[in-house]
Amino acid sequence: MTSTGSAIDTDCMTLTRFVLAQQRKHPEATGDLTQLLNALLTAIKATSAAVRKAGIANLYGIAGQTNVTGDEVKKLDVLANDLFINMLKSSYTTCMLISEENETVIEVETEKQGKYIVSFDPLDGSSNIDCLVSIGSIFSITKKLGEGPPTIKDALQSGRGIVCAGYALYGSATMVVLSAGNGVNGFMLDPSIGEFILTQPDIKLKPSGKAIYSLNEGYAKFWDDTVKAFVDSKKNPKPWADGLPKSGKPYASRYIGSMVADVHRTLVYGGIFMYPSTTEAPKGKLRLLYECNPMAYVIEQAGGLATNGQIPILDIQPESIHQRSPIFLGSRGEVQEVIDLYKKNSKRSK
């Protein structure tokens, strides 16, 4: 109970407390996932602190440079990667890690191995750091498929194998959005106590959210006809033009260029986020395992949809750890329009 007249909540719901409460609902739970999430939170807090002081500490530099004392100055994304790897390895709950920064899988030392595999982008949108745009970290957690040493097969699971996924956003505040298969919850970092506090419980995406679409229109000439038609219908709505549903005012365009920030806005306000394939990148640009899958999982848990235009993102069977995919995610209404338009155009081309 909160003390009357007190500015401090004496019974706040921290992320750790929340996860422990969820763990109690599953008598078979070992506590390993809770332990793993605590390690992730430590990495996120440390990364958040590094992001805040990046300019002062010269963390914008190129990896390999040395400062006046001869110490190596690491770029912020390399620092974040080291933080995530070290925290996750030392949690004794992981057996394999997949990072955007590492060409191959990272196998955890045998004596430290657990049953979980973590795929992560330690600092998504890091190219925006210099101009102080919001950036973030993205992660998903799956289980090893069987007994024995982990193999590449354990790493290459579809998104349906995810047991927990989420992201951290380093913006005007630091926030973690998390789902373990029972809805989506948002936790804000309170720097005064160093804990993530539940501030947005049970986040739900409206079936049709605010009239917002988000994608990089600089690549418009490289889009396929379906994407061009969909975007045009949002910018220049016409009643039932070319089979597209009637709409009112034109949609607003919002694009930050940092996936975590763009997806978080879509989760909060609704609408649609798109990173389609192009003639320049026919397989898409965003990585499946540690960008598309975690975000698709969160969006689906919040009641939205995520697709590559043909099938749900979470149904895609990965063939390599850095596989790319186009993605359309957000409110059900808008994403379903994209799916229906792809189906219609596919029938026309036959």
N, C-alpha and C positions, 0 to 999 in steps of 0.2 A: 504494500500500500504506500502511495506517495504521501510524504509528510505535508501537512497543511501549511500553505504559505512558503514552502521551501522551493528554491529554484532548482534543486537537484532531485531527480527521480531516484528514490531509494529502492525501487523494485522494477528496474528497467529490464526489458527482454533483450539480452545480448544474443549475438549469433551463436555463440557457444552454448548458451543456455537453451536456445531454441532447438539446436541440433540434438542436444542431450534429451530434451523433452520428446522429440520425434523418435529418438532411439529407444526410449522406454516403451513405445507402442509396438516394438518388434522384439519379443523375448529372445528370438534367435540371433539378434545382432551381437557382434563381438566387440563393437566400439572402435574397430579399425577405421571405418569411414570418418568417424568423429575425429579421431587422431589425425587422419590425413587432412581433413578440412582445417584443423588448427594449424598444421604446417603451412597450408596454402595461405591462410590469413596472415601468418607471420611474414611470408614473402610479399604479400600484397601491402601490408603496413610499411615494410621496409622500402618497397618500390615507391609507394606514395610519398614517403619522406624524401627519397632521392629525387623524385620529380619536382617536389616543392623547392628544393635547393639546387636544382641542376645548373642554373645560370651562375650562381655564386660559386659553386664547387667546380666550375668548368667541365661539367659532365656532357657538354655538347660536343666535345672533341672527338676526333677520329681514333678508333681503337688502335693501340700501338704507339701513340704519342707518349712522351714522358714529360713530367713536370720538372720544375727546377731542382727538386730533391732526387730526381732519378726514378721516382715511382711511376708506374704505368698509369696513364689516365684512360679510363674505360668509357666508351660511349654508354649512354644511359640504357639502350636496349641490351647491350652486352652485360651490363651490370645487373639488369633485371633478370636476364636469362640465368646468370650465375646464382642469383638469389633463389629463384624457383627451383633450379636443379639441386642445390645444396639443401634447401629446406625439405624438399620432397624425398630426397635420398635418405636423409637423417630421420625421417618419420617412421622408418621400419615398416611401412605399409605398402610401398610400391615395388614393382619388379621391373618396370620398363617405363621410360619417359619419351615423349615425342615432342620436340620443340621446333618452332618455326626457324630458330636460329641454328639448328644442327642438321647437317645433311643426312645423317643416319640416326637410327634409334639409339637411345641412351639406356644401356642395360645396367641396372643397379647391382652393386656387389652382392654376391650370394648371401653373405652373412647379414645383410640389411634388407633382404627381399621380403615383400609381402605379396598380397594377391591383386593389387590394383595397378592399372595402367593409366597414366595421366597424359593427355595431349593438351598442349598449351601454346599460346602466342604470348610471350612474356610482356611485350609492350606493343600493342597494336596501334598503328597510326603514329609511330615514332618519328616519321618524317615531318610531322606537324609540330614537334616540340619547340623548335626555334620561334614559332609565331604564337606560342602559348595556347594552342587549340587543345581541347579536351582529348585525352588519349586513354588507353585502358589495357587490361589484361583479360584474356579469354581462356577458358579451360573446360575440359570434359573428363570424366572419370569412367572407365570401364573395368570389368573384372577379367582376370586371366581365364581362359576357356577351360583349362584342365590342369592336371597335376604335372609336375616336372618343370624344367626350365622354361622361361617364356620364349616364344618364337614370334616371327614376323606375323604369323597368322593371328596371334593374340592382339597385335597392334591394329591389324586391318579388319576391324569389326565395323559393321554398319552402325548408324546412329541409334538403332533400336536396342543396341547393347549398352547404351549409356545408363549409368545408375545415378549420376549427379553431374550437373553442368551449370555454368554461370559465367559471370564476368565482373570485373572491377572497373569502375570509371573514375579517372582522376580528373576532376573538373573543378567547379567552384567549391565542391566538397568531394570527399572520397566515398564512393558507394559500392557495395557488393550486391548484385542481384543473383539469386541462387534458386535452383530447383533440384530436388531429389526425388522427383516423380510424383509429388503430391501438391502441385501448385507452384507458384512463383512468389518469392518474398524479397523485399528490398531492405538492406541494412546500411545505415549511414555511420561513418566513422566519427565518433566523438573524440577529438584529439585530447580533451582534458582528462579522459580516463583510459584512452588507448583501446577502446572497445567499439565493435560494430553494434549499433542499436537498431532494433526492428522499427522502421519508420513507415514502410509501405507493405503491410501484410496482404497476402492473397491478391496479387496484381492480376487483373483481367483485361484482356484486349477487347475493345468493343467490336461487334461484328463488322461495323463500318465506322471507322474513327473520324478524326478531323480530316478535312479534304487536303491531305498533304501527300505528295509523292517525292521520293528521294532517290536520285541517281546522278551520275556524272554525265551531264548533257553535252560535254565537250566531245564525247565519242559517238554522237548521234548518227553521223554518216556511216559508222561501222555496224550499227544495229541491224538485226533482221527485221523483216516487215511487220512481224507481230509486235515487237517492242515499239517500233515507230508508231503503229496504229494505236496501241494502248496509251502511250504518252500523249499523242495528239488528241485522243479523246478526253484526256484530263485537262489539257491546256485549252482546247477549243471544243467544248461539249456541244454535241448536236443530237437531238432526239432520235435515238435508234439508228444512228448513222453506221452503216456497214455492220449491222447486227449488234453493235455495242449498246448497252442500256442507256436510257435517258438519264441525264444528270443536270444539275443546276449550274451554280457558279463554277468557274474554272478552279482547278486544284492549285494550291500554293506549292511552289518548289522549294525544298529545303535540303541542302547537301553540305555536310561538313567536311567529308573526306576522311573521317576517322570512323571505322565501322562500329566500334563500341558506342560512340556518341550518337551516330545516326540510328542505330538499332534501339538504343535506349529511348530516344525521342519517339520512335515509332511505337515502342512498348507502352510508353506513358500516354501519348496522344492518339495513337492509332494511325491509319494510313498505310502506306506501302514503301518498303525499301527494296531497291533493285540493284543488282550488279550483274547485268546480263552478259552473255557471250557476245563477241564481236568478230568481225572478219579478221581482225588483228589477233584476237585471243579466242579462237573457236571453242575452247574448253572452259572459258571463264577465267577469272583472275584469282578469286578468293580460294583459299585452301579448304578442302573438305573436312579433314579431321579436327583441326583446331580453330577454325573460323566458322565455317558453315554449320557443321553439326552442333556445336554448343549453342549457337544462336537459334538454330531451328528447334532444338530441344526446348529452350526457354520459351520461345514464341508459341510452340504447340501446347506447352503446359499452361500458358496463359490464355489459351483458347483461340489462337491464331493459326495461320497456315504458313508453311515454308516449302517451296518447290523449286526445281530447276527448270520448270516450264513443262516438264513431261511427267515426272514422278516426284513424290515427296523427298525432300533432302535426306531425311532419316532412313529412307529405303535404299539409298545408293550404296552399293557394295564397293568399298575402296580397293584399288589395285596397287596403290603405292602411298607412302606416308605423306608425300607432299602433293597429292593429287588435287587438281583444281576443279571448280564447279561454278556454273552460273547460279544465281540465287535470286528468288523473289520471296519476300517474307513480310508479314504484317497482318492487318485485319482480314478476316475471312472473306468479306465481300470483295475487296480489291484484288486479293490474290486469286480468288476463284475466277474473277474476270480474266486474268492473265491465262490461267489454265484453260478456260473455255475458248479463249481466242486462239491459243496454240492448237487445240483440238480442231477448231473450225478451219484454220488455215492448213492444217495437216490433211484434212479431208479434201480440201480444194486442190492440193498439189498432187493428189493421187489420180 
